[in-house]
Amino acid sequence: MNNVLIVYYSLFKNTENLALEIAIQTDGTIRELIPESDYSFDYNTAVKEVRNQISRGFCPKLISGNESIDDYQTIFIGTPNWFKTLAPPVMSFLRLHDFSDKTIIPFCTHGGGGFGKIENDIAKECSNARILPGYDVNGIAASAEVKNWLERIGYEFKQK
Ligand SMILES: Cc1cc2nc3c(=O)[nH]c(=O)nc-3n(C[C@H](O)[C@H](O)[C@H](O)COP(=O)(O)O)c2cc1C
């Protein structure tokens, strides 16, 4: 096991797909965040649920994914772009851990809005971490592009 962790939340699996690609290319450990009560797979219902949670700053309890991060130095953090910000389960994860002296690398999938405020929001929550430039994709990521990004940010490919 190396010291790379890939943490993500994904409702419709685009972000999961990107997380899996990053895990393959880095040999990191993958960890899915699962909230106590997941969102509807009906898009319009999910929009209402998510809008309500984000407007209240609600951070759901995680039933999986919230184990210790002590063994990891580099943590990729992935989320869908939901109203320009992080999915609430990802905010739950950020609020529950101390990222001092860790390296955080954000990634997101979206429907055209890019990162929105996501990178800023992560930086605000994890002010003690070193944050590297993230990767965003509309829909499904191509593995060659993921590889280029990892190389561009100086991340050692297939780190052991
Ligand atoms: C509740 C909700 C809000 C969304 N808000 C945005 C947005 O503000 N900007 C954007 O580009 N895409 C938005 N999207 C589209 C998702 O970011 C996009 O479909 C993403 O790839 C979904 O990731 P997932 O498959 O991992 O759940 C939204 C989707 C949902 C369900």
The ligand as a Gaussian input file, in Angstrom:
#p B3LYP/6-31G(d) Opt

LIG

0 1
 C      -28.297000      18.535000      -7.588000
 C      -27.406000      18.759000      -8.784000
 C      -26.837000      20.013000      -8.986000
 C      -25.957000      20.214000     -10.064000
 N      -25.376000      21.457000     -10.231000
 C      -24.502000      21.645000     -11.246000
 C      -23.850000      22.911000     -11.418000
 O      -24.079000      23.879000     -10.681000
 N      -22.967000      23.031000     -12.444000
 C      -22.679000      21.998000     -13.289000
 O      -21.859000      22.168000     -14.198000
 N      -23.276000      20.777000     -13.145000
 C      -24.181000      20.591000     -12.154000
 N      -24.770000      19.351000     -11.997000
 C      -24.378000      18.234000     -12.884000
 C      -23.383000      17.312000     -12.192000
 O      -22.282000      18.043000     -11.644000
 C      -22.788000      16.276000     -13.169000
 O      -23.821000      15.552000     -13.771000
 C      -21.808000      15.334000     -12.452000
 O      -20.988000      14.683000     -13.394000
 C      -22.526000      14.286000     -11.622000
 O      -21.579000      13.513000     -10.938000
 P      -21.917000      12.037000     -10.425000
 O      -22.273000      11.214000     -11.667000
 O      -20.654000      11.554000      -9.807000
 O      -23.045000      12.124000      -9.472000
 C      -25.678000      19.148000     -10.960000
 C      -26.294000      17.901000     -10.755000
 C      -27.152000      17.709000      -9.686000
 C      -27.784000      16.350000      -9.476000

